Amino acid sequence: MAHQVLLSKPENKNLARFYISMMKRIATRLVMKLHPSIKRAICKKCDMLLIPGITATVRIKAHRQKHKVVQCVECGKVKRFVYNPNHILWVDKPEAVYHPQEMEDKRVAKSMQETQGKPSKETDKASSSKVT
Ligand SMILES: [Zn+2]
């Protein structure tokens, strides 16, 4: 949404900013994480959408370690991303995906082990004596 606003009318920066601040507020209210691809396209300081060539300048620097420098045109805030083709984002790793069914299975298996470990004869006797 903010993307469309900025691309159609670059002077409408405050509207784009409003959409982004709204999105961030909703995400924090719902305790959700924004996807890194979204998070990296937003200026941390002024909530501006970073579009290379319009609201941001992008430079590739090679000294020390190869990295990408994204600077916000509005406030001058700089973001740096190390360029590493082997790096996998945490959200793309398998352990980041929550499997409720798997967790439930583990819990059931644990409780089964606990009940099997205990002697069950005493409880049987108690229950039979109550019946008779
Ligand atoms: Zn900024």
py3Dmol code that shows the C-alpha trace and the ligand (Angstrom):
import py3Dmol

protein = """\
ATOM      1  CA  MET A   1       0.000   0.000   0.000  1.00  0.00           C
ATOM      2  CA  ALA A   2       2.676   2.461   1.018  1.00  0.00           C
ATOM      3  CA  HIS A   3       4.619   1.275  -1.995  1.00  0.00           C
ATOM      4  CA  GLN A   4       1.804   2.242  -4.359  1.00  0.00           C
ATOM      5  CA  VAL A   5       1.385   5.628  -2.698  1.00  0.00           C
ATOM      6  CA  LEU A   6       5.055   6.454  -3.052  1.00  0.00           C
ATOM      7  CA  LEU A   7       5.355   5.205  -6.596  1.00  0.00           C
ATOM      8  CA  SER A   8       2.278   7.015  -7.864  1.00  0.00           C
ATOM      9  CA  LYS A   9       2.874  10.269  -5.967  1.00  0.00           C
ATOM     10  CA  PRO A  10       6.366  10.641  -4.530  1.00  0.00           C
ATOM     11  CA  GLU A  11       5.301  13.827  -2.738  1.00  0.00           C
ATOM     12  CA  ASN A  12       2.823  11.852  -0.643  1.00  0.00           C
ATOM     13  CA  LYS A  13       5.510  10.781   1.783  1.00  0.00           C
ATOM     14  CA  ASN A  14       3.547  11.382   4.929  1.00  0.00           C
ATOM     15  CA  LEU A  15       0.731   9.099   3.802  1.00  0.00           C
ATOM     16  CA  ALA A  16       3.228   6.309   3.159  1.00  0.00           C
ATOM     17  CA  ARG A  17       4.730   6.986   6.575  1.00  0.00           C
ATOM     18  CA  PHE A  18       1.299   6.744   8.151  1.00  0.00           C
ATOM     19  CA  TYR A  19       0.659   3.331   6.555  1.00  0.00           C
ATOM     20  CA  ILE A  20       3.986   2.012   7.761  1.00  0.00           C
ATOM     21  CA  SER A  21       3.614   3.296  11.301  1.00  0.00           C
ATOM     22  CA  MET A  22       0.133   1.753  11.335  1.00  0.00           C
ATOM     23  CA  MET A  23       1.510  -1.603  10.152  1.00  0.00           C
ATOM     24  CA  LYS A  24       4.234  -1.523  12.817  1.00  0.00           C
ATOM     25  CA  ARG A  25       1.732  -0.629  15.514  1.00  0.00           C
ATOM     26  CA  ILE A  26      -0.571  -3.482  14.525  1.00  0.00           C
ATOM     27  CA  ALA A  27       2.341  -5.919  14.491  1.00  0.00           C
ATOM     28  CA  THR A  28       3.455  -4.894  17.990  1.00  0.00           C
ATOM     29  CA  ARG A  29      -0.102  -4.995  19.303  1.00  0.00           C
ATOM     30  CA  LEU A  30      -0.554  -8.554  18.009  1.00  0.00           C
ATOM     31  CA  VAL A  31       2.980  -9.542  19.136  1.00  0.00           C
ATOM     32  CA  MET A  32       3.877 -10.565  15.611  1.00  0.00           C
ATOM     33  CA  LYS A  33       7.139 -10.206  13.784  1.00  0.00           C
ATOM     34  CA  LEU A  34       7.374  -8.410  10.494  1.00  0.00           C
ATOM     35  CA  HIS A  35       9.032 -10.482   7.818  1.00  0.00           C
ATOM     36  CA  PRO A  36      12.685  -9.429   7.315  1.00  0.00           C
ATOM     37  CA  SER A  37      11.974  -8.554   3.700  1.00  0.00           C
ATOM     38  CA  ILE A  38       9.420  -5.990   4.936  1.00  0.00           C
ATOM     39  CA  LYS A  39      11.527  -4.864   7.867  1.00  0.00           C
ATOM     40  CA  ARG A  40      14.541  -4.205   5.668  1.00  0.00           C
ATOM     41  CA  ALA A  41      12.504  -1.980   3.378  1.00  0.00           C
ATOM     42  CA  ILE A  42      11.539   0.384   6.192  1.00  0.00           C
ATOM     43  CA  CYS A  43      13.609   3.158   7.774  1.00  0.00           C
ATOM     44  CA  LYS A  44      13.864   2.517  11.516  1.00  0.00           C
ATOM     45  CA  LYS A  45      14.180   6.184  12.370  1.00  0.00           C
ATOM     46  CA  CYS A  46      11.491   7.920  10.333  1.00  0.00           C
ATOM     47  CA  ASP A  47       9.216   5.022   9.228  1.00  0.00           C
ATOM     48  CA  MET A  48       9.827   5.754   5.572  1.00  0.00           C
ATOM     49  CA  LEU A  49       9.581   3.053   2.957  1.00  0.00           C
ATOM     50  CA  LEU A  50      13.021   2.622   1.438  1.00  0.00           C
ATOM     51  CA  ILE A  51      12.806   2.395  -2.338  1.00  0.00           C
ATOM     52  CA  PRO A  52      16.180   2.538  -4.053  1.00  0.00           C
ATOM     53  CA  GLY A  53      16.330   5.640  -6.225  1.00  0.00           C
ATOM     54  CA  ILE A  54      13.351   7.381  -4.631  1.00  0.00           C
ATOM     55  CA  THR A  55      13.720   7.387  -0.864  1.00  0.00           C
ATOM     56  CA  ALA A  56      16.981   5.533  -0.430  1.00  0.00           C
ATOM     57  CA  THR A  57      20.443   5.324  -1.895  1.00  0.00           C
ATOM     58  CA  VAL A  58      22.056   1.924  -2.160  1.00  0.00           C
ATOM     59  CA  ARG A  59      25.789   1.379  -2.328  1.00  0.00           C
ATOM     60  CA  ILE A  60      27.799  -1.814  -2.384  1.00  0.00           C
ATOM     61  CA  LYS A  61      31.010  -1.499  -0.402  1.00  0.00           C
ATOM     62  CA  ALA A  62      33.768  -4.051  -0.595  1.00  0.00           C
ATOM     63  CA  HIS A  63      36.231  -3.006   2.096  1.00  0.00           C
ATOM     64  CA  ARG A  64      36.599  -5.368   5.077  1.00  0.00           C
ATOM     65  CA  GLN A  65      33.586  -7.523   4.251  1.00  0.00           C
ATOM     66  CA  LYS A  66      31.384  -7.007   1.234  1.00  0.00           C
ATOM     67  CA  HIS A  67      28.234  -5.255   2.376  1.00  0.00           C
ATOM     68  CA  LYS A  68      25.297  -3.258   1.140  1.00  0.00           C
ATOM     69  CA  VAL A  69      24.726   0.239   2.527  1.00  0.00           C
ATOM     70  CA  VAL A  70      21.190   1.601   2.314  1.00  0.00           C
ATOM     71  CA  GLN A  71      20.803   5.223   3.303  1.00  0.00           C
ATOM     72  CA  CYS A  72      17.463   6.908   3.920  1.00  0.00           C
ATOM     73  CA  VAL A  73      17.225  10.108   1.894  1.00  0.00           C
ATOM     74  CA  GLU A  74      14.767  11.638   4.380  1.00  0.00           C
ATOM     75  CA  CYS A  75      16.700  11.396   7.637  1.00  0.00           C
ATOM     76  CA  GLY A  76      20.102  10.041   6.642  1.00  0.00           C
ATOM     77  CA  LYS A  77      19.788   6.866   8.688  1.00  0.00           C
ATOM     78  CA  VAL A  78      22.083   4.152   7.352  1.00  0.00           C
ATOM     79  CA  LYS A  79      21.323   0.442   7.241  1.00  0.00           C
ATOM     80  CA  ARG A  80      24.089  -2.039   6.548  1.00  0.00           C
ATOM     81  CA  PHE A  81      23.652  -5.604   5.353  1.00  0.00           C
ATOM     82  CA  VAL A  82      26.582  -7.946   5.100  1.00  0.00           C
ATOM     83  CA  TYR A  83      26.567  -9.699   1.773  1.00  0.00           C
ATOM     84  CA  ASN A  84      26.836 -13.405   2.444  1.00  0.00           C
ATOM     85  CA  PRO A  85      25.295 -15.818  -0.069  1.00  0.00           C
ATOM     86  CA  ASN A  86      25.472 -18.729   2.410  1.00  0.00           C
ATOM     87  CA  HIS A  87      23.543 -16.914   5.111  1.00  0.00           C
ATOM     88  CA  ILE A  88      20.064 -18.285   5.787  1.00  0.00           C
ATOM     89  CA  LEU A  89      17.569 -16.060   7.562  1.00  0.00           C
ATOM     90  CA  TRP A  90      16.130 -17.472  10.759  1.00  0.00           C
ATOM     91  CA  VAL A  91      12.587 -17.411   9.345  1.00  0.00           C
ATOM     92  CA  ASP A  92      13.695 -19.598   6.445  1.00  0.00           C
ATOM     93  CA  LYS A  93      15.181 -22.242   8.720  1.00  0.00           C
ATOM     94  CA  PRO A  94      13.059 -25.315   9.550  1.00  0.00           C
ATOM     95  CA  GLU A  95      13.081 -24.708  13.341  1.00  0.00           C
ATOM     96  CA  ALA A  96      11.400 -21.344  12.874  1.00  0.00           C
ATOM     97  CA  VAL A  97       8.194 -23.062  11.761  1.00  0.00           C
ATOM     98  CA  TYR A  98       5.958 -23.884  14.700  1.00  0.00           C
ATOM     99  CA  HIS A  99       4.436 -27.367  14.614  1.00  0.00           C
ATOM    100  CA  PRO A 100       1.680 -27.613  17.217  1.00  0.00           C
ATOM    101  CA  GLN A 101       0.868 -31.238  16.264  1.00  0.00           C
ATOM    102  CA  GLU A 102       4.462 -32.351  16.775  1.00  0.00           C
ATOM    103  CA  MET A 103       4.584 -30.689  20.209  1.00  0.00           C
ATOM    104  CA  GLU A 104       1.317 -32.408  21.177  1.00  0.00           C
ATOM    105  CA  ASP A 105       2.639 -35.827  20.090  1.00  0.00           C
ATOM    106  CA  LYS A 106       5.767 -35.380  22.217  1.00  0.00           C
ATOM    107  CA  ARG A 107       3.682 -34.424  25.257  1.00  0.00           C
ATOM    108  CA  VAL A 108       1.418 -37.465  24.826  1.00  0.00           C
ATOM    109  CA  ALA A 109       4.404 -39.789  24.503  1.00  0.00           C
ATOM    110  CA  LYS A 110       5.917 -38.353  27.701  1.00  0.00           C
ATOM    111  CA  SER A 111       2.729 -38.798  29.719  1.00  0.00           C
ATOM    112  CA  MET A 112       2.372 -42.367  28.418  1.00  0.00           C
ATOM    113  CA  GLN A 113       5.868 -43.190  29.685  1.00  0.00           C
ATOM    114  CA  GLU A 114       5.089 -41.704  33.098  1.00  0.00           C
ATOM    115  CA  THR A 115       1.911 -43.775  33.554  1.00  0.00           C
ATOM    116  CA  GLN A 116       3.627 -46.968  32.423  1.00  0.00           C
ATOM    117  CA  GLY A 117       6.512 -46.466  34.828  1.00  0.00           C
ATOM    118  CA  LYS A 118       4.224 -46.309  37.885  1.00  0.00           C
ATOM    119  CA  PRO A 119       2.892 -49.531  39.423  1.00  0.00           C
ATOM    120  CA  SER A 120      -0.761 -49.710  38.392  1.00  0.00           C
ATOM    121  CA  LYS A 121      -1.778 -52.695  40.607  1.00  0.00           C
ATOM    122  CA  GLU A 122      -2.501 -50.584  43.680  1.00  0.00           C
ATOM    123  CA  THR A 123      -4.925 -48.354  41.855  1.00  0.00           C
ATOM    124  CA  ASP A 124      -6.680 -51.430  40.424  1.00  0.00           C
ATOM    125  CA  LYS A 125      -7.126 -52.926  43.912  1.00  0.00           C
ATOM    126  CA  ALA A 126      -8.445 -49.666  45.309  1.00  0.00           C
ATOM    127  CA  SER A 127     -10.973 -49.287  42.563  1.00  0.00           C
ATOM    128  CA  SER A 128     -12.174 -52.926  42.853  1.00  0.00           C
ATOM    129  CA  SER A 129     -12.601 -52.656  46.637  1.00  0.00           C
ATOM    130  CA  LYS A 130     -14.705 -49.556  46.184  1.00  0.00           C
ATOM    131  CA  VAL A 131     -16.998 -51.366  43.780  1.00  0.00           C
ATOM    132  CA  THR A 132     -17.582 -54.388  46.050  1.00  0.00           C
TER     133      THR A 132
END
"""
ligand_1 = """\
1
ZN
Zn 14.652 7.748 7.539
"""
view = py3Dmol.view(width=600, height=400)
view.addModel(protein, "pdb")
view.setStyle({"model": 0}, {"cartoon": {"style": "trace"}})
view.addModel(ligand_1, "xyz")
view.setStyle({"model": 1}, {"stick": {}})
view.zoomTo()
view.show()
